[in-house]
C-alpha cells in the first residue's frame, strides 16, 4: 500500500510511460553503481560487467515497471469509484419512504409512523405546529362558516 501511495503522484505527474522511463533510468543508475562497487571490491574488470549492468535493467525493468504502474493506476481508479459508490450509498441511506396519501413514514422495521413521531425519534428536530396563511384562511373560513350556519 505504501509503495502504491508513493508511486501514484509520479504516475499522475508524468503518466505511466514517463514514470516507467523515470524508474528505468533510476534502476540503471543504481545497477551501474552496484556493478562499479562490485568491480572495485572483486577487482574484476572488463566491458562485460558494464554491459551487463546497463543491458539487464534496460531489458527487464520497463515491462515490469509498466505492469506495476498500470496496477497502481487501476487500483487508484477503483478506489475512486469505490469512494463515489460509498458517497452514493450514504445519500441513498438518507431516503425515507413516505406514504403519498397520509404522509406517514415507514421506518426500518416496516412500521408506519407519523412524520412528527419519526422525526422526534430519528433526529434532533422538534416540530412546533402552526398554519400557513393559505391553510389558516381555508380552515378559519370553514370554521366561521360552520359557526354562522349553526
PyMOL CGO cylinders between C-alpha atoms (Angstrom):
from pymol import cmd
from pymol.cgo import CYLINDER

trace = [
    CYLINDER, 0.00, 0.00, 0.00, 2.76, 2.46, 0.87, 0.3, 1, 1, 1, 1, 1, 1,
    CYLINDER, 2.76, 2.46, 0.87, 4.55, 1.67, -2.41, 0.3, 1, 1, 1, 1, 1, 1,
    CYLINDER, 4.55, 1.67, -2.41, 1.44, 2.45, -4.41, 0.3, 1, 1, 1, 1, 1, 1,
    CYLINDER, 1.44, 2.45, -4.41, 0.85, 5.63, -2.41, 0.3, 1, 1, 1, 1, 1, 1,
    CYLINDER, 0.85, 5.63, -2.41, 4.40, 6.85, -3.04, 0.3, 1, 1, 1, 1, 1, 1,
    CYLINDER, 4.40, 6.85, -3.04, 4.40, 5.94, -6.75, 0.3, 1, 1, 1, 1, 1, 1,
    CYLINDER, 4.40, 5.94, -6.75, 0.96, 7.34, -7.52, 0.3, 1, 1, 1, 1, 1, 1,
    CYLINDER, 0.96, 7.34, -7.52, 1.94, 11.05, -7.56, 0.3, 1, 1, 1, 1, 1, 1,
    CYLINDER, 1.94, 11.05, -7.56, 4.75, 10.28, -10.01, 0.3, 1, 1, 1, 1, 1, 1,
    CYLINDER, 4.75, 10.28, -10.01, 2.40, 8.39, -12.33, 0.3, 1, 1, 1, 1, 1, 1,
    CYLINDER, 2.40, 8.39, -12.33, -0.13, 11.23, -12.14, 0.3, 1, 1, 1, 1, 1, 1,
    CYLINDER, -0.13, 11.23, -12.14, 2.51, 13.81, -12.98, 0.3, 1, 1, 1, 1, 1, 1,
    CYLINDER, 2.51, 13.81, -12.98, 4.42, 12.02, -15.76, 0.3, 1, 1, 1, 1, 1, 1,
    CYLINDER, 4.42, 12.02, -15.76, 1.89, 9.44, -16.91, 0.3, 1, 1, 1, 1, 1, 1,
    CYLINDER, 1.89, 9.44, -16.91, 2.58, 5.73, -16.99, 0.3, 1, 1, 1, 1, 1, 1,
    CYLINDER, 2.58, 5.73, -16.99, 5.12, 5.94, -19.83, 0.3, 1, 1, 1, 1, 1, 1,
    CYLINDER, 5.12, 5.94, -19.83, 7.03, 8.82, -18.26, 0.3, 1, 1, 1, 1, 1, 1,
    CYLINDER, 7.03, 8.82, -18.26, 7.08, 7.13, -14.86, 0.3, 1, 1, 1, 1, 1, 1,
    CYLINDER, 7.08, 7.13, -14.86, 8.32, 3.91, -16.48, 0.3, 1, 1, 1, 1, 1, 1,
    CYLINDER, 8.32, 3.91, -16.48, 11.16, 5.79, -18.15, 0.3, 1, 1, 1, 1, 1, 1,
    CYLINDER, 11.16, 5.79, -18.15, 11.98, 7.63, -14.93, 0.3, 1, 1, 1, 1, 1, 1,
    CYLINDER, 11.98, 7.63, -14.93, 12.16, 4.44, -12.87, 0.3, 1, 1, 1, 1, 1, 1,
    CYLINDER, 12.16, 4.44, -12.87, 14.08, 2.62, -15.60, 0.3, 1, 1, 1, 1, 1, 1,
    CYLINDER, 14.08, 2.62, -15.60, 16.75, 5.31, -15.56, 0.3, 1, 1, 1, 1, 1, 1,
    CYLINDER, 16.75, 5.31, -15.56, 16.81, 5.16, -11.77, 0.3, 1, 1, 1, 1, 1, 1,
    CYLINDER, 16.81, 5.16, -11.77, 17.30, 1.39, -11.89, 0.3, 1, 1, 1, 1, 1, 1,
    CYLINDER, 17.30, 1.39, -11.89, 20.10, 1.75, -14.43, 0.3, 1, 1, 1, 1, 1, 1,
    CYLINDER, 20.10, 1.75, -14.43, 21.92, 4.26, -12.22, 0.3, 1, 1, 1, 1, 1, 1,
    CYLINDER, 21.92, 4.26, -12.22, 21.52, 2.01, -9.17, 0.3, 1, 1, 1, 1, 1, 1,
    CYLINDER, 21.52, 2.01, -9.17, 22.61, -1.03, -11.20, 0.3, 1, 1, 1, 1, 1, 1,
    CYLINDER, 22.61, -1.03, -11.20, 25.69, 0.74, -12.53, 0.3, 1, 1, 1, 1, 1, 1,
    CYLINDER, 25.69, 0.74, -12.53, 26.58, 1.89, -9.01, 0.3, 1, 1, 1, 1, 1, 1,
    CYLINDER, 26.58, 1.89, -9.01, 26.28, -1.64, -7.68, 0.3, 1, 1, 1, 1, 1, 1,
    CYLINDER, 26.28, -1.64, -7.68, 28.29, -3.01, -10.62, 0.3, 1, 1, 1, 1, 1, 1,
    CYLINDER, 28.29, -3.01, -10.62, 31.04, -0.43, -10.16, 0.3, 1, 1, 1, 1, 1, 1,
    CYLINDER, 31.04, -0.43, -10.16, 31.18, -1.23, -6.45, 0.3, 1, 1, 1, 1, 1, 1,
    CYLINDER, 31.18, -1.23, -6.45, 31.32, -4.97, -7.13, 0.3, 1, 1, 1, 1, 1, 1,
    CYLINDER, 31.32, -4.97, -7.13, 34.04, -4.48, -9.78, 0.3, 1, 1, 1, 1, 1, 1,
    CYLINDER, 34.04, -4.48, -9.78, 36.09, -2.47, -7.29, 0.3, 1, 1, 1, 1, 1, 1,
    CYLINDER, 36.09, -2.47, -7.29, 35.60, -4.95, -4.47, 0.3, 1, 1, 1, 1, 1, 1,
    CYLINDER, 35.60, -4.95, -4.47, 36.22, -8.04, -6.61, 0.3, 1, 1, 1, 1, 1, 1,
    CYLINDER, 36.22, -8.04, -6.61, 38.96, -6.38, -8.63, 0.3, 1, 1, 1, 1, 1, 1,
    CYLINDER, 38.96, -6.38, -8.63, 37.21, -7.57, -11.76, 0.3, 1, 1, 1, 1, 1, 1,
    CYLINDER, 37.21, -7.57, -11.76, 37.37, -5.53, -14.90, 0.3, 1, 1, 1, 1, 1, 1,
    CYLINDER, 37.37, -5.53, -14.90, 36.06, -5.66, -18.35, 0.3, 1, 1, 1, 1, 1, 1,
    CYLINDER, 36.06, -5.66, -18.35, 33.43, -4.37, -20.61, 0.3, 1, 1, 1, 1, 1, 1,
    CYLINDER, 33.43, -4.37, -20.61, 31.25, -7.40, -19.96, 0.3, 1, 1, 1, 1, 1, 1,
    CYLINDER, 31.25, -7.40, -19.96, 30.26, -6.23, -16.42, 0.3, 1, 1, 1, 1, 1, 1,
    CYLINDER, 30.26, -6.23, -16.42, 29.44, -2.75, -17.59, 0.3, 1, 1, 1, 1, 1, 1,
    CYLINDER, 29.44, -2.75, -17.59, 27.29, -4.04, -20.44, 0.3, 1, 1, 1, 1, 1, 1,
    CYLINDER, 27.29, -4.04, -20.44, 25.61, -6.45, -18.03, 0.3, 1, 1, 1, 1, 1, 1,
    CYLINDER, 25.61, -6.45, -18.03, 24.90, -3.59, -15.66, 0.3, 1, 1, 1, 1, 1, 1,
    CYLINDER, 24.90, -3.59, -15.66, 23.32, -1.50, -18.40, 0.3, 1, 1, 1, 1, 1, 1,
    CYLINDER, 23.32, -1.50, -18.40, 21.53, -4.04, -20.58, 0.3, 1, 1, 1, 1, 1, 1,
    CYLINDER, 21.53, -4.04, -20.58, 19.84, -6.22, -17.97, 0.3, 1, 1, 1, 1, 1, 1,
    CYLINDER, 19.84, -6.22, -17.97, 17.93, -3.34, -16.33, 0.3, 1, 1, 1, 1, 1, 1,
    CYLINDER, 17.93, -3.34, -16.33, 17.09, -1.94, -19.75, 0.3, 1, 1, 1, 1, 1, 1,
    CYLINDER, 17.09, -1.94, -19.75, 15.57, -5.23, -20.82, 0.3, 1, 1, 1, 1, 1, 1,
    CYLINDER, 15.57, -5.23, -20.82, 13.87, -6.28, -17.60, 0.3, 1, 1, 1, 1, 1, 1,
    CYLINDER, 13.87, -6.28, -17.60, 12.70, -3.16, -15.80, 0.3, 1, 1, 1, 1, 1, 1,
    CYLINDER, 12.70, -3.16, -15.80, 10.46, -1.39, -18.35, 0.3, 1, 1, 1, 1, 1, 1,
    CYLINDER, 10.46, -1.39, -18.35, 7.90, -4.18, -18.75, 0.3, 1, 1, 1, 1, 1, 1,
    CYLINDER, 7.90, -4.18, -18.75, 7.86, -4.93, -15.03, 0.3, 1, 1, 1, 1, 1, 1,
    CYLINDER, 7.86, -4.93, -15.03, 7.56, -1.26, -14.11, 0.3, 1, 1, 1, 1, 1, 1,
    CYLINDER, 7.56, -1.26, -14.11, 4.89, -0.70, -16.72, 0.3, 1, 1, 1, 1, 1, 1,
    CYLINDER, 4.89, -0.70, -16.72, 2.77, -3.52, -15.28, 0.3, 1, 1, 1, 1, 1, 1,
    CYLINDER, 2.77, -3.52, -15.28, 3.30, -2.32, -11.70, 0.3, 1, 1, 1, 1, 1, 1,
    CYLINDER, 3.30, -2.32, -11.70, 2.40, 1.26, -12.60, 0.3, 1, 1, 1, 1, 1, 1,
    CYLINDER, 2.40, 1.26, -12.60, -0.69, 0.13, -14.56, 0.3, 1, 1, 1, 1, 1, 1,
    CYLINDER, -0.69, 0.13, -14.56, -1.80, -1.82, -11.48, 0.3, 1, 1, 1, 1, 1, 1,
    CYLINDER, -1.80, -1.82, -11.48, -1.27, 1.24, -9.29, 0.3, 1, 1, 1, 1, 1, 1,
    CYLINDER, -1.27, 1.24, -9.29, -3.34, 3.41, -11.64, 0.3, 1, 1, 1, 1, 1, 1,
    CYLINDER, -3.34, 3.41, -11.64, -6.06, 0.74, -11.84, 0.3, 1, 1, 1, 1, 1, 1,
    CYLINDER, -6.06, 0.74, -11.84, -6.13, 0.48, -8.03, 0.3, 1, 1, 1, 1, 1, 1,
    CYLINDER, -6.13, 0.48, -8.03, -6.42, 4.25, -7.77, 0.3, 1, 1, 1, 1, 1, 1,
    CYLINDER, -6.42, 4.25, -7.77, -9.30, 4.32, -10.25, 0.3, 1, 1, 1, 1, 1, 1,
    CYLINDER, -9.30, 4.32, -10.25, -11.13, 1.51, -8.48, 0.3, 1, 1, 1, 1, 1, 1,
    CYLINDER, -11.13, 1.51, -8.48, -10.54, 3.26, -5.14, 0.3, 1, 1, 1, 1, 1, 1,
    CYLINDER, -10.54, 3.26, -5.14, -12.08, 6.44, -6.53, 0.3, 1, 1, 1, 1, 1, 1,
    CYLINDER, -12.08, 6.44, -6.53, -15.09, 4.59, -7.92, 0.3, 1, 1, 1, 1, 1, 1,
    CYLINDER, -15.09, 4.59, -7.92, -15.49, 2.80, -4.59, 0.3, 1, 1, 1, 1, 1, 1,
    CYLINDER, -15.49, 2.80, -4.59, -15.47, 6.14, -2.77, 0.3, 1, 1, 1, 1, 1, 1,
    CYLINDER, -15.47, 6.14, -2.77, -18.06, 7.51, -5.21, 0.3, 1, 1, 1, 1, 1, 1,
    CYLINDER, -18.06, 7.51, -5.21, -20.24, 4.44, -4.63, 0.3, 1, 1, 1, 1, 1, 1,
    CYLINDER, -20.24, 4.44, -4.63, -19.88, 4.88, -0.88, 0.3, 1, 1, 1, 1, 1, 1,
    CYLINDER, -19.88, 4.88, -0.88, -20.97, 8.52, -1.15, 0.3, 1, 1, 1, 1, 1, 1,
    CYLINDER, -20.97, 8.52, -1.15, -23.93, 7.47, -3.27, 0.3, 1, 1, 1, 1, 1, 1,
    CYLINDER, -23.93, 7.47, -3.27, -24.86, 4.84, -0.70, 0.3, 1, 1, 1, 1, 1, 1,
    CYLINDER, -24.86, 4.84, -0.70, -24.71, 7.44, 2.06, 0.3, 1, 1, 1, 1, 1, 1,
    CYLINDER, -24.71, 7.44, 2.06, -27.07, 9.65, 0.07, 0.3, 1, 1, 1, 1, 1, 1,
    CYLINDER, -27.07, 9.65, 0.07, -29.44, 6.74, -0.55, 0.3, 1, 1, 1, 1, 1, 1,
    CYLINDER, -29.44, 6.74, -0.55, -29.37, 5.92, 3.16, 0.3, 1, 1, 1, 1, 1, 1,
    CYLINDER, -29.37, 5.92, 3.16, -30.95, 9.32, 3.72, 0.3, 1, 1, 1, 1, 1, 1,
    CYLINDER, -30.95, 9.32, 3.72, -34.03, 8.42, 1.67, 0.3, 1, 1, 1, 1, 1, 1,
    CYLINDER, -34.03, 8.42, 1.67, -37.15, 7.93, 3.73, 0.3, 1, 1, 1, 1, 1, 1,
    CYLINDER, -37.15, 7.93, 3.73, -40.26, 6.22, 2.29, 0.3, 1, 1, 1, 1, 1, 1,
    CYLINDER, -40.26, 6.22, 2.29, -43.34, 8.42, 2.77, 0.3, 1, 1, 1, 1, 1, 1,
    CYLINDER, -43.34, 8.42, 2.77, -46.96, 7.44, 2.07, 0.3, 1, 1, 1, 1, 1, 1,
    CYLINDER, -46.96, 7.44, 2.07, -48.32, 9.72, -0.62, 0.3, 1, 1, 1, 1, 1, 1,
    CYLINDER, -48.32, 9.72, -0.62, -51.80, 9.72, 0.90, 0.3, 1, 1, 1, 1, 1, 1,
    CYLINDER, -51.80, 9.72, 0.90, -51.44, 10.11, 4.66, 0.3, 1, 1, 1, 1, 1, 1,
    CYLINDER, -51.44, 10.11, 4.66, -47.79, 11.30, 4.81, 0.3, 1, 1, 1, 1, 1, 1,
    CYLINDER, -47.79, 11.30, 4.81, -46.79, 8.60, 7.30, 0.3, 1, 1, 1, 1, 1, 1,
    CYLINDER, -46.79, 8.60, 7.30, -43.16, 7.44, 7.20, 0.3, 1, 1, 1, 1, 1, 1,
    CYLINDER, -43.16, 7.44, 7.20, -42.02, 3.81, 7.10, 0.3, 1, 1, 1, 1, 1, 1,
    CYLINDER, -42.02, 3.81, 7.10, -39.12, 3.04, 9.45, 0.3, 1, 1, 1, 1, 1, 1,
    CYLINDER, -39.12, 3.04, 9.45, -36.57, 0.21, 9.27, 0.3, 1, 1, 1, 1, 1, 1,
    CYLINDER, -36.57, 0.21, 9.27, -38.93, -2.25, 11.00, 0.3, 1, 1, 1, 1, 1, 1,
    CYLINDER, -38.93, -2.25, 11.00, -41.67, -1.54, 8.38, 0.3, 1, 1, 1, 1, 1, 1,
    CYLINDER, -41.67, -1.54, 8.38, -43.84, 0.37, 10.88, 0.3, 1, 1, 1, 1, 1, 1,
    CYLINDER, -43.84, 0.37, 10.88, -45.65, 3.42, 9.60, 0.3, 1, 1, 1, 1, 1, 1,
    CYLINDER, -45.65, 3.42, 9.60, -45.28, 6.41, 11.92, 0.3, 1, 1, 1, 1, 1, 1,
    CYLINDER, -45.28, 6.41, 11.92, -46.50, 9.96, 11.74, 0.3, 1, 1, 1, 1, 1, 1,
    CYLINDER, -46.50, 9.96, 11.74, -43.96, 12.41, 10.39, 0.3, 1, 1, 1, 1, 1, 1,
    CYLINDER, -43.96, 12.41, 10.39, -43.67, 14.16, 13.76, 0.3, 1, 1, 1, 1, 1, 1,
    CYLINDER, -43.67, 14.16, 13.76, -43.05, 10.90, 15.65, 0.3, 1, 1, 1, 1, 1, 1,
    CYLINDER, -43.05, 10.90, 15.65, -40.47, 9.73, 13.13, 0.3, 1, 1, 1, 1, 1, 1,
    CYLINDER, -40.47, 9.73, 13.13, -38.52, 12.98, 13.23, 0.3, 1, 1, 1, 1, 1, 1,
    CYLINDER, -38.52, 12.98, 13.23, -38.65, 13.07, 17.03, 0.3, 1, 1, 1, 1, 1, 1,
    CYLINDER, -38.65, 13.07, 17.03, -37.17, 9.55, 17.22, 0.3, 1, 1, 1, 1, 1, 1,
    CYLINDER, -37.17, 9.55, 17.22, -34.57, 9.84, 14.44, 0.3, 1, 1, 1, 1, 1, 1,
    CYLINDER, -34.57, 9.84, 14.44, -33.31, 13.40, 14.57, 0.3, 1, 1, 1, 1, 1, 1,
    CYLINDER, -33.31, 13.40, 14.57, -32.82, 16.37, 16.81, 0.3, 1, 1, 1, 1, 1, 1,
    CYLINDER, -32.82, 16.37, 16.81, -35.69, 18.27, 15.16, 0.3, 1, 1, 1, 1, 1, 1,
    CYLINDER, -35.69, 18.27, 15.16, -38.70, 19.49, 17.08, 0.3, 1, 1, 1, 1, 1, 1,
    CYLINDER, -38.70, 19.49, 17.08, -41.77, 20.36, 15.08, 0.3, 1, 1, 1, 1, 1, 1,
    CYLINDER, -41.77, 20.36, 15.08, -43.86, 23.16, 16.56, 0.3, 1, 1, 1, 1, 1, 1,
    CYLINDER, -43.86, 23.16, 16.56, -47.21, 23.28, 14.84, 0.3, 1, 1, 1, 1, 1, 1,
    CYLINDER, -47.21, 23.28, 14.84, -48.53, 26.25, 13.00, 0.3, 1, 1, 1, 1, 1, 1,
    CYLINDER, -48.53, 26.25, 13.00, -50.57, 27.08, 9.93, 0.3, 1, 1, 1, 1, 1, 1,
    CYLINDER, -50.57, 27.08, 9.93, -49.51, 28.71, 6.73, 0.3, 1, 1, 1, 1, 1, 1,
    CYLINDER, -49.51, 28.71, 6.73, -51.57, 31.73, 5.60, 0.3, 1, 1, 1, 1, 1, 1,
    CYLINDER, -51.57, 31.73, 5.60, -53.39, 29.72, 2.94, 0.3, 1, 1, 1, 1, 1, 1,
    CYLINDER, -53.39, 29.72, 2.94, -54.44, 26.94, 5.34, 0.3, 1, 1, 1, 1, 1, 1,
    CYLINDER, -54.44, 26.94, 5.34, -55.36, 29.47, 8.03, 0.3, 1, 1, 1, 1, 1, 1,
    CYLINDER, -55.36, 29.47, 8.03, -57.66, 31.22, 5.63, 0.3, 1, 1, 1, 1, 1, 1,
    CYLINDER, -57.66, 31.22, 5.63, -59.24, 27.97, 4.45, 0.3, 1, 1, 1, 1, 1, 1,
    CYLINDER, -59.24, 27.97, 4.45, -59.62, 26.44, 7.91, 0.3, 1, 1, 1, 1, 1, 1,
    CYLINDER, -59.62, 26.44, 7.91, -60.82, 29.56, 9.69, 0.3, 1, 1, 1, 1, 1, 1,
    CYLINDER, -60.82, 29.56, 9.69, -63.21, 30.46, 6.87, 0.3, 1, 1, 1, 1, 1, 1,
    CYLINDER, -63.21, 30.46, 6.87, -64.64, 26.95, 7.05, 0.3, 1, 1, 1, 1, 1, 1,
    CYLINDER, -64.64, 26.95, 7.05, -64.87, 27.25, 10.86, 0.3, 1, 1, 1, 1, 1, 1,
    CYLINDER, -64.87, 27.25, 10.86, -66.53, 30.66, 10.66, 0.3, 1, 1, 1, 1, 1, 1,
    CYLINDER, -66.53, 30.66, 10.66, -68.98, 29.43, 8.01, 0.3, 1, 1, 1, 1, 1, 1,
    CYLINDER, -68.98, 29.43, 8.01, -69.85, 26.42, 10.19, 0.3, 1, 1, 1, 1, 1, 1,
    CYLINDER, -69.85, 26.42, 10.19, -70.43, 28.53, 13.30, 0.3, 1, 1, 1, 1, 1, 1,
    CYLINDER, -70.43, 28.53, 13.30, -72.57, 31.04, 11.36, 0.3, 1, 1, 1, 1, 1, 1,
    CYLINDER, -72.57, 31.04, 11.36, -74.73, 28.25, 9.91, 0.3, 1, 1, 1, 1, 1, 1,
    CYLINDER, -74.73, 28.25, 9.91, -75.41, 26.63, 13.27, 0.3, 1, 1, 1, 1, 1, 1,
]
cmd.load_cgo(trace, "trace")
